[in-house]
Amino acid sequence: MSYKHKIKLEIEKILNGTKTNVQVEKTKLKEHGDVATNVAMVLAKELKKNPFEIANDIKAKIENLKGLISKVEVAKPGFINIVVDNLALAESLIEVHSQKDKFGYAPSKSKEKVLVEYVSANPTGDLHIGHGRQAAIGDSLANVLIADGYDVYKEFYINDHGEQMTRLKDDARIKYWELKENKKSDKIDFEYQITIDKYIPLLVNEPGTTADNIGEKLKERILNDQKSLLGKCNVKFDNWFSETSLHTEGKAKDVLEKLKESGFTYEHEGALWFKAKEFKDTRDRVLIRSDGRPTYLLADIAYHINKIERKNKKLITVWGADHHGQEISLKGGLHALGYDDSSLEIVFVQLVSLKKEGQEVKMSKRAGTVVNTEEVLNEVGSDAFRYFLVESHPNNRMVFDLDLAKKQDKDNPVYYIQYAHARCCSIFRQITNPTGSSEERNVSTVTEKELSKWFEEYAKTPEIFMNLFAVNKEEYEATKTLILKILDFPEEISLSSKSRSPGRIGNYLKELATDFHQFYTVCRVLSKDIKILKARLGLTWATKITIANGLKILGINAPESM
């Protein structure tokens, strides 16, 4: 149990009988203590009492909680500022070591079932950098939700039905004919020229390829390449769901008939319309065009109903910013058919532009400046690719600085974080595989057997970590700052999950790396004093555990050497 939760429970005991939910939060300024609560101000109305008096009453009852709280101060109009006792911090470090790769995580699948859909590109060509950002954010968000205890299912919706696929397959057949007959068709420009030139020459002579099936073969090859590329980004899915299946299995047709029966459709100019304005959309939306072709809206409604019928309590769909507004009619369709539309949440991901040599390049299909995911991935590597694309909130437009992503110094945040992890590992290599005598290095030596025993003790003996605090003021401040930052990790996961912003984890890790590097600079980890050595090694390993767990959420490697 975290020290914050222990303090919360103690205050709730004191306030037994009130209806207030006690909130204990970390302070922004060190002079205000480690944590604070505004519970006195919240209670003032209920108790009909001055909040400053309430705060002082609470202070008198909690300031004697030795081993948990070392100091309490009240600030007007009623804030209670608390300094946490060193023993409480030492006990919290025990939890880090005992939970290991589960530290910070809520119990597995302790919360509701959630389906997260992301990327969901058309299999008509290469994935552009916008798709890359959706992939990084969607996958990292799913990982955050898993860490927060949700039962998460990751899905890619294959947009393999409709007008774009029809045009691509038409182009494929024409190009196939041209190459087979060695003749030029009347078609001057192919709509998917790059895709056609890239794939058709490879497919045309494959055994079993015909004019009738080359379009389907092309789709499968593109889809396989998309899967392979996303795999290189460490982006994984539990399922790839085909839009075509909604039509071939009659699910889209069933939804259409039910919408007609609901009374929320009408015919106009030969098309079938959905009364989307009744669900606060700006206009009604077409379900079936005048030529009989269904729109994406019909398939989207059928698909999301399918998700619900698979017993998912929450649906999180990651869309590009160009889909803004479409969620209203989609939710309206669910509501019209009696489904809980509040179960659907859309996370919109804003555009990406690239910066190279100080110049920003905006993406534009017309200008021919669309940048592919593969180009950027090959240039900066998977770790930097994922970190930079997920670093800011999905709602924020981002500029991807290619030069910064390739730097191998403290200016590059992912390098800086990974270096902190590698430094932790290096310290343990130094202590178990020393060079020179211990006298020359002025440190104690530790055998592998001794270290193994220490790891067992780290997970159950808080007294070890009390030696962290028997130091000078500068060392104490650096040590305590690092401990408090480590112990913030579970809350950061929760906040990242609630805000649908996995970038919070990246920013947290950057701050943790800074605090560790400061601790390493101020405090001699490889001390001659065996008690301090043992304690600082334990804190170093706790740092390593936390960084590794955070990087895992972001789908980024935690190297042991750099």
Secondary structure by P-SEA (a helix, b strand, c coil): ccaaaaaaaaaaaaacccccbbbbbbbcccccccccccccccccccccccaaaaaaaaaaaccccccccccccccccbbbbbbbcaaaaaaaaaaaaaacccccccccccccbbbbbcccccccccccaaaaaaaaaaaaaaaaaaaaccbbbbbbbcccccaaaaaaaaaaaaaaaaaaaccccccccccaaaaaaacccccccccccccccaaaaaaaaaaaaaaaaaaaacccccbbbbaaaaaaaaaaaaaaaaaaaaccccccccbbbcccccccccbbbbcccccccccaaaaaaaaaaaaaaacccbbbbbbccccccaaaaaaaaaaaaccccccbbbbbbbbbbbbcccbbbbbbccccccccaaaaaaaccaaaaaaaaacccccbbbbbccccccccccccaaaaaaaaaaaaaaaaaaaaccccccccccbbbbcaaaaaaaaaaaacccccccccccccaaaaaaaaaaaaaaaaaaaaaaaaaaacccaaaaaaaaaaaaaaaaaaaacccccccaaaaaaaaaaaaaaaaaaaaaaaaacccccccc
